[in-house]
C-alpha cells in the first residue's frame, strides 16, 4: 500500500513538473514570438522609409542627368555662361519707336 502511495506521489510530482515545464516553454515561445514580431514590424517600417528615400534619390539623379544633358547641348551650340550683365537705359517707357514719320 505504501509503495502505491509513493508511486502515485512520484507520478503526481512528475505530472506537476511536466505541466510547469511545458507552461514555461509556452510562455518563452510567446514572448519570443512577440519580440520577433516587433523586430519584423520595425524593420518593415525602416524598409518602407528607405524605399521612399531611394525613389526620391532616383528622381534627383534623373533630374541632375537631364540638367547635365541640357548644359552640354548649350555648350555645343556655342553659348557661354554670362559673367556680367550690361543693361541699356532707354529714355521714357519706350523700347522701340517708329522713326519713319
N, CA and C atoms as a LAMMPS dump frame, in Angstrom:
ITEM: TIMESTEP
0
ITEM: NUMBER OF ATOMS
303
ITEM: BOX BOUNDS ff ff ff
-5.0000000000000000e+02 5.0000000000000000e+02
-5.0000000000000000e+02 5.0000000000000000e+02
-5.0000000000000000e+02 5.0000000000000000e+02
ITEM: ATOMS id mol type element x y z
1 1 1 N 0.813 -1.184 0
2 1 2 C 0 0 0
3 1 3 C 0.869 1.265 0
4 2 1 N 1.936 1.265 0.802
5 2 2 C 2.832 2.419 0.86
6 2 3 C 3.542 2.617 -0.484
7 3 1 N 3.836 1.506 -1.1
8 3 2 C 4.528 1.592 -2.372
9 3 3 C 3.638 2.263 -3.42
10 4 1 N 2.33 1.952 -3.401
11 4 2 C 1.41 2.557 -4.335
12 4 3 C 1.271 4.052 -4.059
13 5 1 N 1.261 4.44 -2.777
14 5 2 C 1.159 5.851 -2.42
15 5 3 C 2.408 6.601 -2.872
16 6 1 N 3.567 5.978 -2.669
17 6 2 C 4.819 6.607 -3.113
18 6 3 C 4.841 6.748 -4.636
19 7 1 N 4.379 5.711 -5.336
20 7 2 C 4.343 5.766 -6.799
21 7 3 C 3.36 6.838 -7.276
22 8 1 N 2.208 6.926 -6.617
23 8 2 C 1.239 7.94 -7.037
24 8 3 C 1.749 9.339 -6.702
25 9 1 N 2.501 9.525 -5.6
26 9 2 C 3.094 10.829 -5.278
27 9 3 C 4.153 11.207 -6.316
28 10 1 N 4.971 10.223 -6.675
29 10 2 C 6.005 10.466 -7.677
30 10 3 C 5.356 10.81 -9.015
31 11 1 N 4.325 10.063 -9.379
32 11 2 C 3.621 10.328 -10.63
33 11 3 C 2.994 11.724 -10.606
34 12 1 N 2.347 12.078 -9.488
35 12 2 C 1.727 13.39 -9.338
36 12 3 C 2.784 14.5 -9.441
37 13 1 N 3.936 14.326 -8.793
38 13 2 C 5.026 15.312 -8.868
39 13 3 C 5.561 15.414 -10.29
40 14 1 N 5.662 14.269 -10.947
41 14 2 C 6.129 14.268 -12.337
42 14 3 C 5.15 15.04 -13.23
43 15 1 N 3.868 14.8 -13.06
44 15 2 C 2.857 15.493 -13.862
45 15 3 C 2.915 16.996 -13.594
46 16 1 N 2.984 17.401 -12.33
47 16 2 C 3.075 18.822 -11.977
48 16 3 C 4.336 19.436 -12.582
49 17 1 N 5.459 18.743 -12.471
50 17 2 C 6.72 19.231 -13.046
51 17 3 C 6.626 19.381 -14.555
52 18 1 N 6.002 18.405 -15.207
53 18 2 C 5.844 18.471 -16.666
54 18 3 C 4.95 19.648 -17.054
55 19 1 N 3.879 19.868 -16.293
56 19 2 C 2.984 20.984 -16.588
57 19 3 C 3.712 22.307 -16.408
58 20 1 N 4.472 22.444 -15.323
59 20 2 C 5.222 23.677 -15.076
60 20 3 C 6.26 23.898 -16.177
61 21 1 N 6.96 22.844 -16.565
62 21 2 C 7.983 22.945 -17.609
63 21 3 C 7.352 23.338 -18.947
64 22 1 N 6.262 22.669 -19.319
65 22 2 C 5.602 22.985 -20.589
66 22 3 C 5.023 24.394 -20.576
67 23 1 N 4.486 24.835 -19.452
68 23 2 C 3.975 26.202 -19.34
69 23 3 C 5.114 27.206 -19.5
70 24 1 N 6.253 26.91 -18.898
71 24 2 C 7.428 27.781 -19.046
72 24 3 C 7.869 27.877 -20.489
73 25 1 N 7.928 26.741 -21.182
74 25 2 C 8.286 26.765 -22.604
75 25 3 C 7.275 27.561 -23.422
76 26 1 N 5.993 27.408 -23.123
77 26 2 C 4.95 28.131 -23.838
78 26 3 C 5.095 29.64 -23.648
79 27 1 N 5.307 30.057 -22.405
80 27 2 C 5.467 31.484 -22.112
81 27 3 C 6.708 32.02 -22.814
82 28 1 N 7.787 31.253 -22.81
83 28 2 C 9.008 31.661 -23.501
84 28 3 C 8.764 31.817 -24.992
85 29 1 N 8.063 30.869 -25.593
86 29 2 C 7.796 30.93 -27.031
87 29 3 C 6.903 32.12 -27.382
88 30 1 N 5.891 32.387 -26.576
89 30 2 C 5.018 33.529 -26.843
90 30 3 C 5.814 34.824 -26.725
91 31 1 N 6.664 34.898 -25.712
92 31 2 C 7.498 36.084 -25.534
93 31 3 C 8.457 36.254 -26.708
94 32 1 N 9.059 35.187 -27.14
95 32 2 C 9.997 35.244 -28.265
96 32 3 C 9.279 35.622 -29.56
97 33 1 N 8.084 35.082 -29.774
98 33 2 C 7.321 35.433 -30.975
99 33 3 C 6.93 36.904 -30.96
100 34 1 N 6.587 37.433 -29.817
101 34 2 C 6.242 38.855 -29.711
102 34 3 C 7.453 39.719 -30.031
103 35 1 N 8.607 39.333 -29.51
104 35 2 C 9.835 40.092 -29.761
105 35 3 C 10.18 40.063 -31.247
106 36 1 N 10.111 38.903 -31.853
107 36 2 C 10.433 38.769 -33.277
108 36 3 C 9.424 39.545 -34.128
109 37 1 N 8.15 39.487 -33.757
110 37 2 C 7.129 40.229 -34.488
111 37 3 C 7.395 41.729 -34.421
112 38 1 N 7.786 42.22 -33.253
113 38 2 C 8.111 43.643 -33.11
114 38 3 C 9.307 44.005 -33.982
115 39 1 N 10.343 43.155 -33.981
116 39 2 C 11.524 43.429 -34.801
117 39 3 C 11.181 43.442 -36.289
118 40 1 N 10.319 42.522 -36.703
119 40 2 C 9.932 42.457 -38.113
120 40 3 C 9.156 43.711 -38.498
121 41 1 N 8.22 44.135 -37.64
122 41 2 C 7.429 45.315 -37.993
123 41 3 C 8.29 46.58 -38.019
124 42 1 N 9.233 46.697 -37.093
125 42 2 C 10.106 47.877 -37.122
126 42 3 C 11.039 47.829 -38.329
127 43 1 N 11.507 46.641 -38.694
128 43 2 C 12.349 46.516 -39.889
129 43 3 C 11.536 46.838 -41.143
130 44 1 N 10.265 46.437 -41.167
131 44 2 C 9.412 46.741 -42.315
132 44 3 C 9.194 48.244 -42.441
133 45 1 N 9.034 48.917 -41.314
134 45 2 C 8.902 50.376 -41.345
135 45 3 C 10.153 51.035 -41.877
136 46 1 N 11.299 50.518 -41.464
137 46 2 C 12.572 51.069 -41.952
138 46 3 C 12.734 50.802 -43.447
139 47 1 N 12.309 49.623 -43.895
140 47 2 C 12.383 49.293 -45.325
141 47 3 C 11.512 50.251 -46.13
142 48 1 N 10.292 50.511 -45.641
143 48 2 C 9.405 51.442 -46.343
144 48 3 C 10.011 52.836 -46.417
145 49 1 N 10.617 53.269 -45.311
146 49 2 C 11.262 54.582 -45.28
147 49 3 C 12.416 54.65 -46.275
148 50 1 N 13.218 53.586 -46.319
149 50 2 C 14.348 53.557 -47.255
150 50 3 C 13.88 53.499 -48.703
151 51 1 N 12.754 52.822 -48.968
152 51 2 C 12.221 52.779 -50.324
153 51 3 C 11.802 54.173 -50.783
154 52 1 N 11.151 54.923 -49.881
155 52 2 C 10.753 56.293 -50.223
156 52 3 C 11.976 57.162 -50.488
157 53 1 N 12.988 57.031 -49.626
158 53 2 C 14.213 57.816 -49.811
159 53 3 C 14.903 57.427 -51.111
160 54 1 N 14.908 56.139 -51.415
161 54 2 C 15.542 55.65 -52.636
162 54 3 C 14.845 56.21 -53.877
163 55 1 N 13.512 56.219 -53.869
164 55 2 C 12.81 56.752 -55.037
165 55 3 C 13.061 58.253 -55.176
166 56 1 N 13.163 58.973 -54.06
167 56 2 C 13.499 60.396 -54.123
168 56 3 C 14.885 60.62 -54.689
169 57 1 N 15.821 59.774 -54.294
170 57 2 C 17.188 59.892 -54.815
171 57 3 C 17.241 59.565 -56.307
172 58 1 N 16.472 58.572 -56.737
173 58 2 C 16.433 58.242 -58.163
174 58 3 C 15.891 59.417 -58.966
175 59 1 N 14.853 60.052 -58.441
176 59 2 C 14.288 61.222 -59.123
177 59 3 C 15.309 62.345 -59.193
178 60 1 N 16.027 62.57 -58.112
179 60 2 C 17.047 63.621 -58.08
180 60 3 C 18.156 63.331 -59.086
181 61 1 N 18.582 62.087 -59.158
182 61 2 C 19.626 61.706 -60.119
183 61 3 C 19.122 61.926 -61.539
184 62 1 N 17.888 61.534 -61.796
185 62 2 C 17.316 61.718 -63.134
186 62 3 C 17.273 63.195 -63.509
187 63 1 N 16.84 64.041 -62.578
188 63 2 C 16.779 65.473 -62.854
189 63 3 C 18.173 66.046 -63.095
190 64 1 N 19.146 65.598 -62.308
191 64 2 C 20.513 66.09 -62.492
192 64 3 C 21.083 65.645 -63.837
193 65 1 N 20.785 64.417 -64.252
194 65 2 C 21.262 63.957 -65.554
195 65 3 C 20.652 64.788 -66.67
196 66 1 N 19.355 65.07 -66.557
197 66 2 C 18.704 65.891 -67.587
198 66 3 C 19.304 67.284 -67.623
199 67 1 N 19.596 67.868 -66.482
200 67 2 C 20.205 69.19 -66.424
201 67 3 C 21.594 69.163 -67.054
202 68 1 N 22.345 68.094 -66.798
203 68 2 C 23.683 67.989 -67.393
204 68 3 C 23.582 67.866 -68.912
205 69 1 N 22.578 67.128 -69.397
206 69 2 C 22.391 66.991 -70.85
207 69 3 C 22.073 68.352 -71.455
208 70 1 N 21.2 69.115 -70.804
209 70 2 C 20.839 70.44 -71.299
210 70 3 C 22.071 71.347 -71.308
211 71 1 N 22.85 71.314 -70.246
212 71 2 C 24.061 72.144 -70.192
213 71 3 C 25.046 71.754 -71.293
214 72 1 N 25.177 70.453 -71.561
215 72 2 C 26.076 70.004 -72.639
216 72 3 C 25.585 70.5 -73.995
217 73 1 N 24.286 70.447 -74.236
218 73 2 C 23.741 70.913 -75.516
219 73 3 C 23.926 72.411 -75.672
220 74 1 N 23.789 73.155 -74.588
221 74 2 C 24.012 74.604 -74.638
222 74 3 C 25.46 74.898 -75.011
223 75 1 N 26.398 74.148 -74.452
224 75 2 C 27.818 74.345 -74.783
225 75 3 C 28.09 73.963 -76.236
226 76 1 N 27.409 72.902 -76.728
227 76 2 C 27.587 72.5 -78.129
228 76 3 C 27.121 73.598 -79.081
229 77 1 N 26.083 74.329 -78.711
230 77 2 C 25.569 75.409 -79.553
231 77 3 C 26.468 76.632 -79.522
232 78 1 N 27.428 76.654 -78.618
233 78 2 C 28.373 77.754 -78.582
234 78 3 C 28.054 78.834 -77.567
235 79 1 N 27.091 78.595 -76.733
236 79 2 C 26.761 79.58 -75.714
237 79 3 C 27.687 79.426 -74.52
238 80 1 N 27.992 80.545 -73.898
239 80 2 C 28.84 80.54 -72.698
240 80 3 C 28.061 81.124 -71.535
241 81 1 N 28.591 80.893 -70.339
242 81 2 C 27.98 81.495 -69.164
243 81 3 C 28.269 82.988 -69.163
244 82 1 N 27.291 83.739 -68.757
245 82 2 C 27.426 85.184 -68.724
246 82 3 C 28.042 85.577 -67.391
247 83 1 N 29.108 86.369 -67.494
248 83 2 C 29.767 86.808 -66.276
249 83 3 C 29.135 88.064 -65.706
250 84 1 N 28.912 89.048 -66.574
251 84 2 C 28.356 90.321 -66.13
252 84 3 C 27.301 90.746 -67.135
253 85 1 N 26.205 91.251 -66.631
254 85 2 C 25.114 91.689 -67.491
255 85 3 C 25.141 93.205 -67.573
256 86 1 N 25.114 93.741 -68.792
257 86 2 C 25.045 95.179 -69.01
258 86 3 C 23.637 95.528 -69.453
259 87 1 N 23.049 96.497 -68.805
260 87 2 C 21.697 96.922 -69.122
261 87 3 C 21.734 98.238 -69.894
262 88 1 N 20.801 98.393 -70.834
263 88 2 C 20.673 99.651 -71.574
264 88 3 C 19.524 100.434 -70.959
265 89 1 N 19.753 101.688 -70.744
266 89 2 C 18.708 102.551 -70.216
267 89 3 C 18.116 103.323 -71.382
268 90 1 N 16.814 103.244 -71.549
269 90 2 C 16.145 103.958 -72.643
270 90 3 C 15.369 105.137 -72.062
271 91 1 N 15.299 106.22 -72.82
272 91 2 C 14.553 107.371 -72.303
273 91 3 C 13.05 107.071 -72.318
274 92 1 N 12.401 107.394 -71.259
275 92 2 C 10.951 107.186 -71.163
276 92 3 C 10.625 105.709 -71.001
277 93 1 N 9.426 105.355 -71.404
278 93 2 C 8.965 103.974 -71.268
279 93 3 C 9.01 103.212 -72.574
280 94 1 N 9.569 103.786 -73.636
281 94 2 C 9.556 103.133 -74.936
282 94 3 C 10.826 102.336 -75.144
283 95 1 N 10.645 101.175 -75.708
284 95 2 C 11.805 100.338 -76.047
285 95 3 C 12.122 100.505 -77.525
286 96 1 N 11.088 100.633 -78.354
287 96 2 C 11.278 100.839 -79.794
288 96 3 C 10.236 101.822 -80.287
289 97 1 N 10.665 102.681 -81.209
290 97 2 C 9.719 103.638 -81.788
291 97 3 C 9.823 103.616 -83.3
292 98 1 N 8.782 104.039 -83.94
293 98 2 C 8.765 104.112 -85.387
294 98 3 C 9.273 105.491 -85.791
295 99 1 N 10.426 105.56 -86.436
296 99 2 C 11.029 106.852 -86.793
297 99 3 C 10.853 107.172 -88.266
298 100 1 N 10.017 106.46 -88.992
299 100 2 C 9.795 106.706 -90.406
300 100 3 C 8.842 107.869 -90.631
301 101 1 N 8.222 108.412 -89.692
302 101 2 C 7.264 109.502 -89.87
303 101 3 C 7.909 110.783 -90.171
